[in-house]
Amino acid sequence: MAEKPKVTIYTDGACQGNPGPGGWGALIRHGSHEKELSGGAKNTTNNRMELQAAIEALRALKEPCQVTLYTDSEYLKKGITEWLPNWKQRNWKRKGGALANVDLWRALDEEIGSHEIHWRWVRGHAGNSFNERVDRLARRAIPE
């Protein structure tokens, strides 16, 4: 069986106010090829934009891939790598009750199924050029 293509993804979300208008940005890198994605919402939260960036980047992949996904969101990284199994076991609830952003967590759970994903946290605004690039994409996508 052929090895899955290796892809690197950087994602970020941004919000003016929380809640408020927000944007998300993603960069998909495969070899020398790059694709930028972005979008926004008039009334959202930063966490929703972080999740949306990851969802949209994974949706853009045309086949199952080996993905290294970089995010500066501890909420996204811990949610997917630590908390998700327990939420699913509790029927999409937290120990204390309702799960915020459950629609996006479910969508992200669907998208990760066909890929082998290594989640990496990168400190935001710390000079990582790809993280800075997706931050600019997210900020530019915030609706006026």
N, C-alpha and C positions, 0 to 999 in steps of 0.2 A: 504494500500500500504506500502511496506517495506521501511524503511528509507535508503537513499543512503549511501554507505560506506564513512567513513571520512578518508581523505587523507591529508597529509601535504607534500608540495613540496617546496624545496629550489632551486633557479636557479641563475646562474651567467654567465657572458660573459667576455672574456679577449681578448686583442689584443696587438701585438707587432708592434707599429706604428698604426696610425689611419688615413687612411687605412693601412692595412698590414695583415700578417697572424693572424688568430684568432681562438679561441676555445670557446666552451660553455660547461657547466656542469649542471647537475640536479640531485637532490636526491628526490626520492619518498618514503615516509614513511607511512605505513598502519599497525597500531598495532605494533607488533614486527618485521614486515617485512620491508626490505629496498631494494631499487633498485637504482643503480647509472647509469646515462647515460651521454655520452659526445660525442662531435664531433668537427670538425674544418673545416676551409676553408682557402685557400691560400691567397686570397685577399678579405678582408672584413673590417667591422668597428666594434667597440665595441658595438654600439647600435644594429647592426644586430645580433651579437652573443647573446646579452641579450634577444632579441625577439626569436631567434631560440631556446634558452634553454627552454623558457616557452612553445613554440609550441610543441617541442619534448616531454617534460614531460607530457603535456596534451594528446598528441597522444598516449602515452604509457598506458593510463588508459583504461581498458577493458570494463568499464561500466560507466554510469553517476555517479558522485561522489560529495560529499560535500568536497570542496578543500579549504585549506588555503595555499596560495602561497606566499612565502617570496622572495623578490628581493631586491638587493641593488641599483637597477636602478630606479632613479626618472623618467627617460624617459619612461620606461616600465609602471611603476605604474600610473603615471599621464596620459600617453597615453591611457591606457585601462580604467581607472576610470573617467577621466575628458574629454579628447579630442575626443575619438572615436565616440561618438554620433554625434558631429558636423561634423567630417570628413565624416561620412556616409551620413549625411543629404546633404552635399555639393558634393556628388558623389566622395568620397575619395580624396578630396582636402582640403588644408588649406585655411584660409581666404586669405592669400597672394599668393596662387597658388599651385604648385605641392607639393605633400606629399612624403617626403623621406620614403623609405622602405615600400612603399604601398603594395608590394607583401607579405611581412611578416605580416603587420597589417591585411590584408585580411585573411591570413591563421590563424592567432591567433583568429580573430573574428569567424571564422568557428569552431575552437576547443573549444571555451568557451561555445558554444550554449547548449550543453547537461549537463553541470555541473553547480553547485552552487558554485561560487568562491568568496572567501574573499581575496582581495589583500592586502598584508602587506609589508611595506617598512622596511628594517633593514639596519642600518649603516654598510657599508662595512669595513672590516679590523678593527673591533671594538671588537673582542673577541667572537663573536657568532660562536660556534664550527661548526654548520651546514653550515653557510655562508662561513666560512674558508674552509670547506671541498669541497663545490662546486667550490670555487675559485681555489683550487688545481686541481680539475677535469678539469676545463676550461683551465687552464694554461698547463696542461699535454697534452691536445688535440690539442694544436697549432701545425700545420704542420711545419716542418723544411724547 
